[in-house]
């Protein structure tokens, strides 16, 4: 009986999804006004690359610092100690 209930719920969900797919309206991108005129070109962000660098570099540095502190904590409390066998490149 549980199997029948789960099959019914799956079929019911499939019907709901298929109804949603059929009710999707045409999507029009925002490149024209309702009257049909072409919108002006969007403004360009000055110093975009510098802004990305100012976001990514501190994030990497903070993440590396947190990782280093967690690794030190694990090693101090003997939760994870890398073995010397892992460093053999011979």
Buried (B, 14 or more C-beta within 10 A) or exposed (E): EEEEEEEEEEEEEEEEEEEEEEEEEEEEEEEEEEEEEEEEEEEEEEEEEEEEEEEEEEEEEEEEEEEEEEEEEEEEEEEEEEEEEEEEEE
